[in-house]
Amino acid sequence: MSKNMTPSKEMTQGQIDKAVANYRALLEKHSGKFDAVAVQQALGQSELADEQFAVLRRRVEMMSNLIVRRTKVDRRRSSQAALDATGRKQYTADEVVNGMPVGDGDEVDVVFFKSEKWEYTRPGFMSDDDFEKALARRGLMSDLRAVIAANEDDPEFADNHPNGAHSRDAEGKWCFVAFNRWGGERDVGVNRNDYGWYGNWWFAGVRK
């Protein structure tokens, strides 16, 4: 089962009230850290409200660009067996496949997302460190086995949504699993790589 997180209705009054209450709580918590005269001067700046609103808008837009797949994951089988079950041509490094974390949960939400332009290290390129930050912003964490299972369930998904996930190995090096269609053939790659990702990729993780 999949669902695209797309706008269904406008922001509710309850959500507005919650946003205001959250902001008020932060101000009250940290009120002793600010000088009253400086605060009054900041409040007099007309662009302050626009800047505060821009932060919320950026976060909302980031959360809207999601595809969620409810996925059953067989954690009992080996990582190689999980890859074999996808039926794709494999470009893999055995040591990375064998060292892949098993993960937790028999059924999880696998969340695919396209990063916002401001999240990229440079235009059209995402480093793995920034990839990890993008996961954290969305309340996600890496789960390569779950991403493999989601692509097994829907082999066509990567045709138009080339997607990947990453994790660190025992030595702290970045490893990846990547699903794509190249030259009319569906493939999956598993290896070490600290180069990063181009902007056409969808990134994936599971909810914390």
MDTraj code that builds the backbone (N, CA, C; nanometers):
import mdtraj as md
import numpy as np

residues = "MET SER LYS ASN MET THR PRO SER LYS GLU MET THR GLN GLY GLN ILE ASP LYS ALA VAL ALA ASN TYR ARG ALA LEU LEU GLU LYS HIS SER GLY LYS PHE ASP ALA VAL ALA VAL GLN GLN ALA LEU GLY GLN SER GLU LEU ALA ASP GLU GLN PHE ALA VAL LEU ARG ARG ARG VAL GLU MET MET SER ASN LEU ILE VAL ARG ARG THR LYS VAL ASP ARG ARG ARG SER SER GLN ALA ALA LEU ASP ALA THR GLY ARG LYS GLN TYR THR ALA ASP GLU VAL VAL ASN GLY MET PRO VAL GLY ASP GLY ASP GLU VAL ASP VAL VAL PHE PHE LYS SER GLU LYS TRP GLU TYR THR ARG PRO GLY PHE MET SER ASP ASP ASP PHE GLU LYS ALA LEU ALA ARG ARG GLY LEU MET SER ASP LEU ARG ALA VAL ILE ALA ALA ASN GLU ASP ASP PRO GLU PHE ALA ASP ASN HIS PRO ASN GLY ALA HIS SER ARG ASP ALA GLU GLY LYS TRP CYS PHE VAL ALA PHE ASN ARG TRP GLY GLY GLU ARG ASP VAL GLY VAL ASN ARG ASN ASP TYR GLY TRP TYR GLY ASN TRP TRP PHE ALA GLY VAL ARG LYS".split()
xyz = np.array([
    [0.0855, -0.1192, 0.0000],
    [0.0000, 0.0000, 0.0000],
    [0.0885, 0.1234, 0.0000],
    [0.0521, 0.2204, -0.0796],
    [0.1296, 0.3435, -0.0835],
    [0.0373, 0.4620, -0.0727],
    [0.0957, 0.5734, -0.0323],
    [0.0179, 0.6963, -0.0273],
    [0.1120, 0.8124, -0.0485],
    [0.0716, 0.9061, -0.1331],
    [0.1453, 1.0289, -0.1519],
    [0.0932, 1.1316, -0.0531],
    [0.1865, 1.1988, 0.0140],
    [0.1465, 1.2995, 0.1107],
    [0.1236, 1.4312, 0.0370],
    [0.0029, 1.4537, -0.0099],
    [-0.0299, 1.5735, -0.0847],
    [-0.1356, 1.6538, -0.0094],
    [-0.1403, 1.7882, -0.0279],
    [-0.2363, 1.8696, 0.0457],
    [-0.3794, 1.8260, 0.0211],
    [-0.4556, 1.8087, 0.1287],
    [-0.5944, 1.7684, 0.1167],
    [-0.6892, 1.8793, 0.1598],
    [-0.6441, 1.9658, 0.2493],
    [-0.7268, 2.0778, 0.2923],
    [-0.6377, 2.1826, 0.3562],
    [-0.6915, 2.2993, 0.3787],
    [-0.6112, 2.4085, 0.4319],
    [-0.5799, 2.3875, 0.5796],
    [-0.4819, 2.4596, 0.6289],
    [-0.4439, 2.4531, 0.7687],
    [-0.5643, 2.4814, 0.8578],
    [-0.5764, 2.4027, 0.9628],
    [-0.6911, 2.4191, 1.0525],
    [-0.6634, 2.5240, 1.1602],
    [-0.7703, 2.5697, 1.2240],
    [-0.7547, 2.6651, 1.3336],
    [-0.6799, 2.6011, 1.4491],
    [-0.7042, 2.4719, 1.4698],
    [-0.6336, 2.4020, 1.5765],
    [-0.4837, 2.3979, 1.5526],
    [-0.4435, 2.3809, 1.4266],
    [-0.3012, 2.3795, 1.3952],
    [-0.2387, 2.5172, 1.4141],
    [-0.3140, 2.6207, 1.3778],
    [-0.2663, 2.7567, 1.4009],
    [-0.2473, 2.7813, 1.5503],
    [-0.3451, 2.7391, 1.6287],
    [-0.3368, 2.7569, 1.7738],
    [-0.2162, 2.6819, 1.8312],
    [-0.1908, 2.5609, 1.7799],
    [-0.0779, 2.4825, 1.8289],
    [0.0540, 2.5493, 1.7938],
    [0.0653, 2.6023, 1.6711],
    [0.1883, 2.6698, 1.6303],
    [0.2165, 2.7898, 1.7189],
    [0.1119, 2.8664, 1.7465],
    [0.1276, 2.9842, 1.8327],
    [0.1649, 2.9418, 1.9743],
    [0.0988, 2.8361, 2.0252],
    [0.1261, 2.7885, 2.1600],
    [0.2691, 2.7366, 2.1727],
    [0.3166, 2.6645, 2.0695],
    [0.4542, 2.6135, 2.0717],
    [0.5544, 2.7282, 2.0761],
    [0.5284, 2.8303, 1.9960],
    [0.6196, 2.9444, 1.9912],
    [0.6171, 3.0208, 2.1232],
    [0.4976, 3.0365, 2.1790],
    [0.4849, 3.1049, 2.3079],
    [0.5603, 3.0300, 2.4176],
    [0.5473, 2.8960, 2.4155],
    [0.6151, 2.8153, 2.5173],
    [0.7664, 2.8320, 2.5078],
    [0.8193, 2.8378, 2.3856],
    [0.9632, 2.8582, 2.3677],
    [1.0064, 2.9954, 2.4192],
    [0.9273, 3.0971, 2.3893],
    [0.9605, 3.2316, 2.4356],
    [0.9607, 3.2384, 2.5883],
    [0.8611, 3.1768, 2.6505],
    [0.8544, 3.1786, 2.7965],
    [0.9705, 3.1011, 2.8576],
    [1.0077, 2.9895, 2.7965],
    [1.1162, 2.9069, 2.8479],
    [1.2500, 2.9801, 2.8433],
    [1.2715, 3.0576, 2.7374],
    [1.4010, 3.1224, 2.7176],
    [1.3981, 3.2728, 2.7427],
    [1.2933, 3.3223, 2.8059],
    [1.2787, 3.4672, 2.8235],
    [1.3942, 3.5288, 2.9016],
    [1.4515, 3.4531, 2.9945],
    [1.5599, 3.5067, 3.0755],
    [1.6918, 3.5210, 3.0007],
    [1.6975, 3.4725, 2.8799],
    [1.8221, 3.4751, 2.8028],
    [1.8312, 3.5965, 2.7094],
    [1.7261, 3.6775, 2.7051],
    [1.7228, 3.7884, 2.6115],
    [1.7073, 3.9216, 2.6846],
    [1.7739, 4.0211, 2.6325],
    [1.7618, 4.1561, 2.6846],
    [1.6332, 4.2193, 2.6330],
    [1.5541, 4.2766, 2.7231],
    [1.4225, 4.3290, 2.6867],
    [1.4313, 4.4403, 2.5824],
    [1.5334, 4.5262, 2.5935],
    [1.5463, 4.6363, 2.4974],
    [1.5748, 4.5816, 2.3574],
    [1.6655, 4.4824, 2.3491],
    [1.6982, 4.4235, 2.2192],
    [1.5784, 4.3501, 2.1606],
    [1.5014, 4.2815, 2.2471],
    [1.3814, 4.2119, 2.2003],
    [1.2832, 4.3116, 2.1417],
    [1.2642, 4.4253, 2.2091],
    [1.1704, 4.5260, 2.1602],
    [1.2133, 4.5793, 2.0245],
    [1.3447, 4.5949, 2.0066],
    [1.3947, 4.6421, 1.8773],
    [1.3713, 4.5374, 1.7683],
    [1.3931, 4.4097, 1.8016],
    [1.3711, 4.3028, 1.7040],
    [1.2248, 4.2942, 1.6652],
    [1.1354, 4.3091, 1.7637],
    [0.9921, 4.3023, 1.7355],
    [0.9463, 4.4175, 1.6472],
    [1.0210, 4.5250, 1.6477],
    [0.9854, 4.6400, 1.5651],
    [1.0293, 4.6266, 1.4208],
    [1.1030, 4.5206, 1.3888],
    [1.1482, 4.4997, 1.2518],
    [1.0387, 4.4298, 1.1720],
    [0.9952, 4.4908, 1.0633],
    [0.8803, 4.4405, 0.9876],
    [0.9054, 4.3041, 0.9247],
    [1.0316, 4.2699, 0.8980],
    [1.0593, 4.1436, 0.8310],
    [1.0622, 4.0248, 0.9267],
    [1.0548, 4.0459, 1.0563],
    [1.0645, 3.9360, 1.1527],
    [0.9551, 3.8325, 1.1320],
    [0.8301, 3.8773, 1.1193],
    [0.7200, 3.7831, 1.1034],
    [0.7336, 3.7033, 0.9736],
    [0.7783, 3.7704, 0.8667],
    [0.7972, 3.7000, 0.7396],
    [0.9049, 3.5925, 0.7513],
    [1.0106, 3.6212, 0.8247],
    [1.1173, 3.5231, 0.8425],
    [1.0693, 3.4036, 0.9238],
    [0.9892, 3.4301, 1.0275],
    [0.9349, 3.3213, 1.1081],
    [0.8407, 3.2343, 1.0254],
    [0.7590, 3.2983, 0.9439],
    [0.6657, 3.2243, 0.8593],
    [0.7400, 3.1413, 0.7548],
    [0.8494, 3.1954, 0.7019],
    [0.9259, 3.1249, 0.5989],
    [0.9826, 2.9938, 0.6526],
    [1.0227, 2.9926, 0.7800],
    [1.0746, 2.8693, 0.8396],
    [0.9665, 2.7625, 0.8427],
    [0.8454, 2.7994, 0.8873],
    [0.7345, 2.7036, 0.8912],
    [0.6990, 2.6552, 0.7511],
    [0.6916, 2.7460, 0.6555],
    [0.6559, 2.7084, 0.5184],
    [0.7579, 2.6111, 0.4611],
    [0.8867, 2.6361, 0.4851],
    [0.9910, 2.5485, 0.4347],
    [0.9779, 2.4083, 0.4928],
    [0.9473, 2.3999, 0.6217],
    [0.9305, 2.2698, 0.6864],
    [0.8078, 2.1959, 0.6325],
    [0.6978, 2.2681, 0.6121],
    [0.5759, 2.2059, 0.5612],
    [0.5978, 2.1541, 0.4195],
    [0.6607, 2.2346, 0.3344],
    [0.6879, 2.1913, 0.1978],
    [0.7783, 2.0688, 0.1963],
    [0.8737, 2.0638, 0.2879],
    [0.9640, 1.9502, 0.2961],
    [0.8875, 1.8229, 0.3319],
    [0.7933, 1.8309, 0.4248],
    [0.7175, 1.7150, 0.4686],
    [0.6119, 1.6725, 0.3673],
    [0.5744, 1.7625, 0.2755],
    [0.4703, 1.7306, 0.1780],
    [0.5227, 1.6456, 0.0629],
    [0.6530, 1.6480, 0.0412],
    [0.7124, 1.5797, -0.0733],
    [0.7559, 1.4387, -0.0330],
    [0.6566, 1.3559, 0.0054],
    [0.6843, 1.2221, 0.0559],
    [0.5991, 1.1172, -0.0148],
    [0.6539, 0.9989, -0.0295],
    [0.5777, 0.8812, -0.0703],
    [0.6015, 0.7758, 0.0369],
    [0.4937, 0.7244, 0.0935],
    [0.5040, 0.6307, 0.2052],
    [0.4535, 0.4938, 0.1625],
    [0.5345, 0.3917, 0.1881],
    [0.4973, 0.2540, 0.1566],
    [0.4951, 0.1722, 0.2856],
    [0.3801, 0.1154, 0.3180],
    [0.3713, 0.0233, 0.4306],
    [0.4262, -0.1098, 0.3838],
    [0.5333, -0.1585, 0.4458],
    [0.6101, -0.2707, 0.3923],
    [0.6353, -0.3775, 0.4971],
    [0.6121, -0.5030, 0.4603],
    [0.6485, -0.6162, 0.5456],
    [0.7922, -0.6558, 0.5139],
    [0.8715, -0.6762, 0.6184],
    [1.0134, -0.7057, 0.6019],
    [1.0454, -0.8384, 0.6699],
    [1.0992, -0.9310, 0.5927],
    [1.1414, -1.0605, 0.6482],
    [1.2848, -1.0458, 0.6977],
    [1.3000, -1.0210, 0.8265],
    [1.4332, -1.0004, 0.8835],
    [1.5079, -1.1328, 0.9027],
    [1.4390, -1.2453, 0.8863],
    [1.5031, -1.3752, 0.9102],
    [1.5916, -1.4177, 0.7942],
    [1.5601, -1.3741, 0.6740],
    [1.6415, -1.4142, 0.5605],
    [1.7658, -1.3264, 0.5512],
    [1.8648, -1.3757, 0.4815],
    [1.9906, -1.3023, 0.4677],
    [1.9716, -1.1805, 0.3769],
    [2.0653, -1.0887, 0.3862],
    [2.0610, -0.9720, 0.2985],
    [2.0725, -1.0129, 0.1520],
    [2.1539, -1.1138, 0.1236],
    [2.1673, -1.1609, -0.0143],
    [2.0360, -1.2199, -0.0638],
    [1.9677, -1.2945, 0.0224],
    [1.8384, -1.3505, -0.0160],
    [1.7369, -1.2396, -0.0409],
    [1.7441, -1.1339, 0.0385],
    [1.6534, -1.0205, 0.0185],
    [1.6781, -0.9544, -0.1163],
    [1.8043, -0.9383, -0.1530],
    [1.8377, -0.8805, -0.2837],
    [1.7946, -0.9727, -0.3968],
    [1.8164, -1.1021, -0.3810],
    [1.7770, -1.1987, -0.4846],
    [1.6267, -1.1932, -0.5098],
    [1.5507, -1.1697, -0.4036],
    [1.4049, -1.1687, -0.4158],
    [1.3541, -1.0520, -0.5002],
    [1.4368, -0.9493, -0.5200],
    [1.3933, -0.8367, -0.6036],
    [1.3940, -0.8733, -0.7512],
    [1.4689, -0.9773, -0.7896],
    [1.4761, -1.0189, -0.9289],
    [1.5527, -0.9231, -1.0179],
    [1.6325, -0.8340, -0.9592],
    [1.7032, -0.7334, -1.0377],
    [1.8476, -0.7761, -1.0633],
    [1.9065, -0.7196, -1.1679],
    [2.0486, -0.7396, -1.1916],
    [2.1242, -0.6720, -1.0786],
    [2.2247, -0.7415, -1.0248],
    [2.2934, -0.6922, -0.9066],
    [2.4354, -0.6472, -0.9368],
    [2.4699, -0.5314, -0.8802],
    [2.6064, -0.4809, -0.8820],
    [2.6445, -0.4587, -0.7353],
    [2.7062, -0.5583, -0.6756],
    [2.7227, -0.5551, -0.5308],
    [2.8634, -0.5948, -0.4883],
    [2.8976, -0.5530, -0.3676],
    [3.0201, -0.5956, -0.3009],
    [2.9797, -0.6907, -0.1891],
    [3.0302, -0.8126, -0.1937],
    [2.9864, -0.9148, -0.0989],
    [3.0043, -0.8718, 0.0462],
    [3.1169, -0.8084, 0.0779],
    [3.1418, -0.7714, 0.2170],
    [3.0423, -0.6676, 0.2676],
    [2.9943, -0.5825, 0.1764],
    [2.8946, -0.4826, 0.2160],
    [2.7584, -0.5487, 0.2332],
    [2.7228, -0.6378, 0.1422],
    [2.5962, -0.7105, 0.1531],
    [2.5932, -0.7906, 0.2829],
    [2.7003, -0.8631, 0.3116],
    [2.7036, -0.9483, 0.4302],
    [2.7064, -0.8678, 0.5599],
    [2.7551, -0.7449, 0.5531],
    [2.7603, -0.6609, 0.6725],
    [2.6421, -0.5685, 0.6874],
    [2.5430, -0.5810, 0.5997],
    [2.4268, -0.4925, 0.6033],
    [2.3472, -0.5112, 0.7331],
    [2.3111, -0.4026, 0.8030],
    [2.2314, -0.4161, 0.9251],
    [2.0975, -0.4833, 0.8967],
    [2.0556, -0.5705, 0.9867],
    [1.9288, -0.6418, 0.9689],
    [1.8103, -0.5491, 0.9948],
    [1.8214, -0.4625, 1.0936],
    [1.7119, -0.3715, 1.1261],
    [1.6071, -0.4362, 1.2132],
    [1.5037, -0.3597, 1.2463],
    [1.3980, -0.4057, 1.3361],
    [1.2605, -0.3788, 1.2766],
    [1.1655, -0.4654, 1.3123],
    [1.0269, -0.4441, 1.2733],
    [0.9842, -0.5307, 1.1574],
    [0.8775, -0.6076, 1.1785],
    [0.8256, -0.6930, 1.0721],
    [0.7439, -0.6159, 0.9701],
    [0.6932, -0.4993, 1.0092],
    [0.6142, -0.4152, 0.9178],
    [0.6439, -0.2702, 0.9521],
    [0.6902, -0.1949, 0.8544],
    [0.7324, -0.0572, 0.8775],
    [0.6845, 0.0332, 0.7647],
    [0.6829, 0.1625, 0.7905],
    [0.6587, 0.2618, 0.6867],
    [0.7922, 0.3006, 0.6250],
    [0.8095, 0.2710, 0.4967],
    [0.9271, 0.3172, 0.4242],
    [0.8898, 0.4494, 0.3578],
    [0.9644, 0.5530, 0.3889],
    [0.9334, 0.6872, 0.3409],
    [1.0361, 0.7285, 0.2362],
    [0.9881, 0.7571, 0.1156],
    [1.0720, 0.8056, 0.0072],
    [1.0495, 0.9567, -0.0062],
    [1.1565, 1.0299, -0.0266],
    [1.1422, 1.1752, -0.0375],
    [1.2451, 1.2334, -0.1331],
    [1.2080, 1.3454, -0.1910],
    [1.3008, 1.4252, -0.2709],
    [1.3454, 1.5423, -0.1835],
    [1.4747, 1.5596, -0.1730],
    [1.5249, 1.6677, -0.0893],
    [1.4960, 1.8037, -0.1523],
    [1.4857, 1.9035, -0.0659],
    [1.4686, 2.0404, -0.1125],
    [1.6033, 2.0942, -0.1618],
    [1.5981, 2.1928, -0.2490],
    [1.7202, 2.2466, -0.3077],
    [1.8155, 2.2998, -0.2016],
    [1.7615, 2.3592, -0.0954],
    [1.8477, 2.4184, 0.0059],
    [1.9203, 2.3128, 0.0898],
    [1.8790, 2.1856, 0.0782],
    [1.9442, 2.0791, 0.1543],
    [2.0685, 2.0238, 0.0849],
    [2.0887, 2.0586, -0.0399],
    [2.1998, 2.0039, -0.1160],
    [2.3303, 2.0779, -0.0860],
    [2.4395, 2.0012, -0.0812],
    [2.5716, 2.0591, -0.0587],
    [2.6040, 2.1606, -0.1680],
    [2.5764, 2.1215, -0.2895],
    [2.5889, 2.2105, -0.4033],
    [2.4769, 2.1738, -0.4996],
    [2.4420, 2.2610, -0.5933],
    [2.3270, 2.2351, -0.6803],
    [2.3314, 2.0970, -0.7442],
    [2.2253, 2.0204, -0.7218],
    [2.2133, 1.8903, -0.7858],
    [2.2985, 1.7806, -0.7265],
    [2.3496, 1.7997, -0.6054],
    [2.4373, 1.6992, -0.5460],
    [2.4153, 1.6932, -0.3954],
    [2.4013, 1.5712, -0.3425],
    [2.3778, 1.5503, -0.2000],
    [2.4887, 1.4633, -0.1420],
    [2.5607, 1.5150, -0.0443],
    [2.6607, 1.4335, 0.0237],
    [2.5896, 1.3388, 0.1202],
    [2.6572, 1.2329, 0.1616],
    [2.5956, 1.1403, 0.2561],
    [2.5735, 1.2044, 0.3924],
    [2.6601, 1.2956, 0.4318],
    [2.6395, 1.3659, 0.5585],
    [2.5121, 1.4498, 0.5521],
    [2.4902, 1.5165, 0.4384],
    [2.3678, 1.5953, 0.4234],
    [2.2455, 1.5051, 0.4066],
    [2.2641, 1.3903, 0.3453],
    [2.1576, 1.2896, 0.3352],
    [2.1122, 1.2512, 0.4768],
    [2.2065, 1.2289, 0.5659],
    [2.1729, 1.1910, 0.7026],
    [2.0972, 1.3026, 0.7740],
    [2.1358, 1.4265, 0.7494],
    [2.0650, 1.5405, 0.8083],
    [1.9228, 1.5493, 0.7528],
    [1.9075, 1.5206, 0.6230],
    [1.7748, 1.5236, 0.5611],
    [1.6838, 1.4178, 0.6222],
    [1.7380, 1.3000, 0.6508],
    [1.6605, 1.1964, 0.7199],
    [1.6153, 1.2463, 0.8566],
    [1.7084, 1.3051, 0.9324],
    [1.6775, 1.3502, 1.0680],
    [1.5687, 1.4574, 1.0676],
    [1.5715, 1.5469, 0.9701],
    [1.4708, 1.6532, 0.9641],
    [1.3302, 1.5962, 0.9474],
    [1.3219, 1.4804, 0.8847],
    [1.1922, 1.4183, 0.8583],
    [1.1569, 1.3097, 0.9604],
    [1.2356, 1.2990, 1.0645],
    [1.2096, 1.1997, 1.1671],
    [1.2329, 1.0580, 1.1189],
    [1.3310, 1.0414, 1.0293],
    [1.3577, 0.9112, 0.9689],
    [1.4962, 0.8597, 1.0076],
    [1.5165, 0.7306, 0.9869],
    [1.6468, 0.6695, 1.0067],
    [1.6683, 0.5652, 0.8977],
    [1.7925, 0.5245, 0.8805],
    [1.8266, 0.4294, 0.7753],
    [1.7761, 0.2890, 0.8077],
    [1.7311, 0.2180, 0.7043],
    [1.6927, 0.0770, 0.7163],
    [1.7011, 0.0171, 0.5760],
    [1.8197, -0.0296, 0.5397],
    [1.8416, -0.0787, 0.4042],
    [1.7542, -0.1985, 0.3723],
    [1.7377, -0.2871, 0.4691],
    [1.6574, -0.4064, 0.4442],
    [1.5121, -0.3705, 0.4147],
    [1.4596, -0.2706, 0.4804],
    [1.3221, -0.2285, 0.4557],
    [1.3072, -0.1665, 0.3173],
    [1.4068, -0.0893, 0.2753],
    [1.4031, -0.0280, 0.1418],
    [1.4105, -0.1356, 0.0340],
    [1.4913, -0.2386, 0.0575],
    [1.4968, -0.3513, -0.0362],
    [1.3601, -0.4171, -0.0467],
    [1.2953, -0.4400, 0.0665],
    [1.1641, -0.5041, 0.0666],
    [1.0600, -0.4200, -0.0067],
    [1.0647, -0.2879, 0.0101],
    [0.9693, -0.2003, -0.0577],
    [0.9868, -0.2072, -0.2089],
    [1.1105, -0.2149, -0.2559],
    [1.1354, -0.2264, -0.3990],
    [1.1039, -0.3661, -0.4510],
    [1.1130, -0.4667, -0.3658],
    [1.0683, -0.6004, -0.4043],
    [0.9175, -0.6007, -0.4274],
    [0.8434, -0.5335, -0.3380],
    [0.6980, -0.5292, -0.3491],
    [0.6527, -0.4604, -0.4771],
    [0.7253, -0.3582, -0.5189],
    [0.6856, -0.2797, -0.6366],
    [0.8073, -0.2585, -0.7263],
    [0.8372, -0.3559, -0.8136],
    [0.9550, -0.3448, -0.8999],
    [0.9516, -0.2241, -0.9930],
    [0.8314, -0.1763, -1.0271],
    [0.8193, -0.0651, -1.1203],
    [0.8500, 0.0698, -1.0558],
    [0.8481, 0.0744, -0.9246],
    [0.8618, 0.2031, -0.8557],
    [0.9897, 0.2758, -0.8954],
    [1.1018, 0.2039, -0.8982],
    [1.2305, 0.2677, -0.9274],
    [1.2456, 0.3073, -1.0732],
    [1.1537, 0.2624, -1.1607],
    [1.1600, 0.3039, -1.3011],
    [1.1509, 0.4554, -1.3122],
    [1.0618, 0.5135, -1.2350],
    [1.0424, 0.6583, -1.2363],
    [1.0888, 0.7259, -1.1082],
    [1.1249, 0.6447, -1.0082],
    [1.1718, 0.6984, -0.8802],
    [1.3008, 0.6263, -0.8403],
    [1.4104, 0.6497, -0.9114],
    [1.5359, 0.5871, -0.8692],
    [1.5620, 0.6234, -0.7235],
    [1.5837, 0.5233, -0.6409],
    [1.5869, 0.5503, -0.4974],
    [1.6995, 0.4759, -0.4280],
    [1.7412, 0.5312, -0.3157],
    [1.8498, 0.4702, -0.2428],
    [1.8444, 0.5007, -0.0947],
    [1.9206, 0.4227, -0.0195],
    [1.9353, 0.4410, 0.1238],
    [2.0807, 0.4166, 0.1590],
    [2.1196, 0.4605, 0.2780],
    [2.2585, 0.4422, 0.3160],
    [2.2694, 0.4076, 0.4637],
    [2.3870, 0.3605, 0.5027],
    [2.4177, 0.3357, 0.6433],
    [2.5690, 0.3293, 0.6563],
    [2.6184, 0.3370, 0.7771],
    [2.7619, 0.3253, 0.8008],
    [2.7966, 0.1805, 0.8343],
    [2.9124, 0.1364, 0.7867],
    [2.9554, 0.0010, 0.8204],
    [3.0308, 0.0019, 0.9531],
    [3.0865, -0.1112, 0.9910],
    [3.1539, -0.1235, 1.1200],
    [3.2747, -0.0310, 1.1308],
    [3.3294, 0.0098, 1.0177],
    [3.4442, 0.0999, 1.0166],
    [3.4026, 0.2463, 1.0044],
    [3.2715, 0.2715, 1.0037],
    [3.2229, 0.4083, 0.9942],
    [3.2154, 0.4631, 0.8541],
    [3.2333, 0.3763, 0.7536],
    [3.2273, 0.4213, 0.6143],
    [3.0845, 0.4126, 0.5617],
    [3.0494, 0.5054, 0.4730],
    [2.9151, 0.5064, 0.4164],
    [2.8992, 0.3934, 0.3156],
    [2.7893, 0.3207, 0.3286],
    [2.7520, 0.2166, 0.2329],
    [2.6125, 0.2489, 0.1804],
    [2.5775, 0.1927, 0.0663],
    [2.4491, 0.2275, 0.0063],
    [2.3825, 0.1071, -0.0581],
    [2.2509, 0.1201, -0.0739],
    [2.1741, 0.0343, -0.1627],
    [2.0985, 0.1282, -0.2556],
    [2.1021, 0.1008, -0.3856],
    [2.0420, 0.1923, -0.4836],
    [1.9673, 0.1136, -0.5901],
    [1.8429, 0.1556, -0.6140],
    [1.7572, 0.0897, -0.7124],
    [1.7347, 0.1847, -0.8295],
    [1.7477, 0.1285, -0.9512],
    [1.7408, 0.2130, -1.0690],
    [1.6979, 0.1286, -1.1883],
    [1.6723, 0.1943, -1.2987],
    [1.6525, 0.1272, -1.4277],
    [1.7470, 0.1925, -1.5262],
    [1.8338, 0.1128, -1.5852],
    [1.9364, 0.1664, -1.6744],
    [1.9414, 0.0816, -1.8001],
    [1.9311, 0.1472, -1.9151],
    [1.9356, 0.0754, -2.0414],
    [1.8253, -0.0274, -2.0556],
    [1.7089, 0.0017, -1.9976],
    [1.5947, -0.0882, -2.0052],
    [1.5987, -0.2037, -1.9065],
    [1.7005, -0.2073, -1.8213],
    [1.7140, -0.3182, -1.7270],
    [1.7096, -0.2662, -1.5839],
    [1.6318, -0.3342, -1.5014],
    [1.6222, -0.2971, -1.3611],
    [1.7421, -0.3522, -1.2846],
    [1.8026, -0.2678, -1.2006],
    [1.9211, -0.3115, -1.1295],
    [1.9204, -0.2619, -0.9859],
    [2.0085, -0.3187, -0.9068],
    [2.0302, -0.2748, -0.7693],
    [2.1798, -0.2776, -0.7426],
    [2.2279, -0.1734, -0.6773],
    [2.3684, -0.1659, -0.6423],
    [2.3860, -0.1609, -0.4918],
    [2.4860, -0.2294, -0.4425],
    [2.5204, -0.2258, -0.2999],
    [2.6723, -0.2174, -0.2910],
    [2.7208, -0.1124, -0.2245],
    [2.8661, -0.0956, -0.2152],
    [2.8988, 0.0149, -0.1161],
    [3.0275, 0.0408, -0.0989],
    [3.0734, 0.1571, -0.0231],
    [3.0898, 0.2733, -0.1195],
    [3.0603, 0.3931, -0.0702],
    [3.0752, 0.5106, -0.1564],
    [3.0634, 0.6350, -0.0702],
    [3.1647, 0.7181, -0.0707],
    [3.1574, 0.8438, 0.0034],
    [3.1464, 0.9627, -0.0921],
    [3.1117, 0.9335, -0.2188],
    [3.1021, 1.0404, -0.3180],
    [2.9738, 1.1206, -0.3033],
    [2.8623, 1.0524, -0.2757],
    [2.7354, 1.1217, -0.2614],
    [2.6352, 1.0829, -0.3687],
    [2.5315, 1.1667, -0.3844],
    [2.4175, 1.1350, -0.4697],
    [2.3822, 1.2539, -0.5579],
    [2.3452, 1.2244, -0.6828],
    [2.2965, 1.3294, -0.7722],
    [2.1501, 1.3610, -0.7425],
    [2.1043, 1.4735, -0.7934],
    [1.9737, 1.5258, -0.7567],
    [1.8546, 1.4512, -0.8114],
    [1.8753, 1.3530, -0.9011],
    [1.7601, 1.2803, -0.9548],
    [1.7133, 1.1688, -0.8612],
    [1.7888, 1.1420, -0.7541],
    [1.7554, 1.0309, -0.6655],
    [1.6483, 1.0678, -0.5641],
    [1.5640, 0.9700, -0.5350],
    [1.4756, 0.9762, -0.4194],
    [1.5492, 0.9070, -0.3044],
    [1.5380, 0.9632, -0.1863],
    [1.6030, 0.9061, -0.0691],
    [1.5007, 0.8351, 0.0170],
    [1.5474, 0.7393, 0.0963],
    [1.4525, 0.6564, 0.1707],
    [1.5021, 0.6276, 0.3120],
    [1.4052, 0.6147, 0.4021],
    [1.4312, 0.5759, 0.5395],
    [1.3029, 0.5279, 0.6023],
    [1.3090, 0.4908, 0.7289],
    [1.1900, 0.4490, 0.8026],
    [1.1701, 0.5416, 0.9208],
    [1.0485, 0.5448, 0.9713],
    [1.0186, 0.6330, 1.0839],
    [1.0888, 0.5849, 1.2097],
    [1.1395, 0.6799, 1.2875],
    [1.2064, 0.6452, 1.4127],
    [1.1046, 0.5956, 1.5153],
])
top = md.Topology()
chain = top.add_chain()
for i, resn in enumerate(residues, 1):
    res = top.add_residue(resn, chain, resSeq=i)
    for name in ("N", "CA", "C"):
        top.add_atom(name, md.element.get_by_symbol(name[0]), res)
traj = md.Trajectory(xyz[None], top)
